[in-house]
Amino acid sequence: MDRLLGNIIDDYTLYRIIQSIIVILSMFTVYLGIQIALTWKFLKKDKANSDEIISQKEVSFEAAYS
């Protein structure tokens, strides 16, 4: 790695860049987990037909993003 980027980026800067990418990906993963948990919580599970559950998910996604 030093041969490729040694003249451009030092080790500490590369470490900070990789650490920042990991933090951003972790925050995105937590965000997706919260979205999935909230969607699952507010999904009415008493409907036995899977087609109705899928259409209910589509409606909730449309309502969330409109």
C-alpha positions as CSV (number, residue, x, y, z in Angstrom):
1,M,0.0,0.0,0.0
2,D,2.9,2.4,0.7
3,R,4.2,1.9,-2.8
4,L,0.8,2.8,-4.3
5,L,-0.3,5.7,-2.1
6,G,2.8,6.4,0.0
7,N,3.7,9.6,-1.8
8,I,0.1,10.9,-1.8
9,I,-1.5,9.8,1.5
10,D,0.3,9.0,4.7
11,D,-0.8,6.1,6.9
12,Y,-2.7,8.2,9.5
13,T,-4.8,9.9,6.8
14,L,-5.6,6.5,5.2
15,Y,-6.5,5.2,8.6
16,R,-8.9,8.1,9.2
17,I,-10.5,7.6,5.8
18,I,-11.1,3.9,6.4
19,Q,-12.4,4.7,9.9
20,S,-14.8,7.3,8.5
21,I,-16.2,4.9,5.9
22,I,-16.7,2.2,8.6
23,V,-18.6,4.7,10.8
24,I,-20.8,5.8,7.9
25,L,-21.6,2.2,7.0
26,S,-22.4,1.4,10.6
27,M,-24.8,4.4,10.9
28,F,-26.5,3.4,7.7
29,T,-26.9,-0.2,9.0
30,V,-28.5,1.1,12.2
31,Y,-30.8,3.4,10.2
32,L,-31.9,0.4,8.0
33,G,-32.5,-1.7,11.1
34,I,-34.7,1.0,12.7
35,Q,-36.7,1.4,9.5
36,I,-37.2,-2.4,9.2
37,A,-38.2,-2.7,12.9
38,L,-40.7,0.2,12.6
39,T,-42.2,-1.2,9.4
40,W,-42.5,-4.6,11.0
41,K,-44.0,-3.2,14.2
42,F,-46.7,-1.2,12.4
43,L,-47.5,-4.0,9.9
44,K,-50.8,-5.6,10.6
45,K,-50.0,-9.3,10.9
46,D,-53.5,-10.5,11.5
47,K,-54.0,-10.9,7.7
48,A,-53.3,-14.4,6.6
49,N,-53.1,-13.8,2.9
50,S,-49.5,-12.9,1.9
51,D,-50.7,-10.8,-1.1
52,E,-52.5,-8.5,1.2
53,I,-49.5,-8.2,3.5
54,I,-47.3,-7.3,0.5
55,S,-49.7,-4.7,-0.7
56,Q,-49.9,-3.3,2.8
57,K,-46.1,-2.9,2.8
58,E,-46.2,-1.0,-0.5
59,V,-48.9,1.4,0.8
60,S,-46.9,2.1,4.0
61,F,-43.7,2.8,1.9
62,E,-45.7,5.1,-0.4
63,A,-47.1,6.9,2.6
64,A,-43.7,7.2,4.2
65,Y,-42.0,8.8,1.2
66,S,-44.8,11.1,0.0
